[in-house]
Amino acid sequence: MSSIVSIQNLTKTYANGFQALKGVDLEIRAGEILALLGPNGAGKTTLISIVCGLSMPTAGRVLVDGHDVVTEFRQTRRLIGLVPQELTTDQFETVWNTVTFSRGLHGQKTNKPLIEQILKDLSLWDKRDNKLRELSGGMKRRVLIAKALAHEPRILFLDEPTAGVDVELRRGMWAAINRLRETGVTVILTTHYIEEAEEMADRIGVICGGELLLVEEKQALMQKLGRKALHLELKAPLDVLPPTLAALGVTLSDNRRGLVHEYGNGDGVAGAGEGRIGQVLAAVEAAGLSISDVSTRQSSLEDIFVSLVGAKP
């Protein structure tokens, strides 16, 4: 799959010396959904602002469909739609006029059938004559998406698109974004909701301290960095872990009533993995320990994110 956005050694340093981006390299594929995860101040919004032409880089280069965002900003801006974090709309204007005006701002001719279809796709058609101040927070965010789509961009940036939106509306917006991807629109979103990235994204990028720590296919990331754990609840507390279990990497829980065996792919531990479960169970039986319950747990994308960000100095 070809890249539609190419970010090359991108750096942003502010006048006070703060370095928001530190040599970021990233290729964004046409037609994918890429989720950028990172804590507050990680550089997510700065990165989006530069790609969208709202901020100038200190060094490096960004190409959008082969056009430089600095020297060919008119061409690149037409290709990009941006949904910002803040609700920056005229609260006394109607939904229809707001979205139609946004199309005109990008030099596009009036296209009423298109605007109608966008509003219907985002479940806003029944609200087309409502003023923005009459809408809920979730509906206002849908209007921001409609505005960003009005000039038919090929790339859509969503900066925290569901912040402050209730669960039901959030899932509705996920469905709308997936429909956009099906039409060929490339979607890049930043989010604090890990489940949002896990639900929607094709690839996951983790950014922290202005550095891009990794970009991976979602499933490959879960496979490589994800871990599983076998939990064995004991009928009686254990004072000392038998050496045979310790040798297999089993640990004793804090309440001393549970045995934990962690395993996963890509950790390089000899013998680690599901194949060792049989050895663990045999060692438990040989030690004369009685088990009252057995459970397993697989690490989530949130666990992986926390471990990556926590490991960064």
ABEGO torsion letter per residue (X at the ends): XBBABBBBGBBBBBAAGBBABBGBBBBBBBGBBBBBBEBBGAGAAAAAAAAAGABBBABEBBBBGGBBAAAAAAAAAAABBBBBABBBBBAABBAAAAAAAAAAAAGBBBBAAAAAAAAAAAGAAAAAABBAAABBAAAAAAAAAAAAAAAGBABBBBBGAABGBBAAAAAAAAAAAAAAAAAGBBBBBBBABAAAAAAABABBBBBBGGBBABBBBAAAAAAAABBBBBBBBBABBBABBBAAAAAAGBBBBAAGABBBBBBEBGAGBBGBEAAAAAAAAAAAAAAGBBBABBBBBBBBAAAAAAAAAAABX
